[in-house]
């Protein structure tokens, strides 16, 4: 898994929610997925290759 950690700000690059910026709120090591929250209530799981560190 890519070395992302809880609290990292990431940009979504995968097919779902592409371009959105969110925060890693949980890591599912077993499934190798990161739970990313976008805005106040929207969140989804993403694989490491669907995320990149956000740099404004």
Phi, psi and omega in degrees: 000146174297150183275069172263153179228163178301132181101345178294140174268124185231156173251137182275128182244356181283183183293328182263128176065026181308134177091341179291150177247135181211188183238135175290121182248345180199155178232126177257092184299321183297315180271352183056051180228153177248134175270119183245129177259128178244121183072204184277330189227347183270130177210156182201159177270141179223146173283161182302323182284359177259005184227151171217151178299133181278128174234113184294000000 
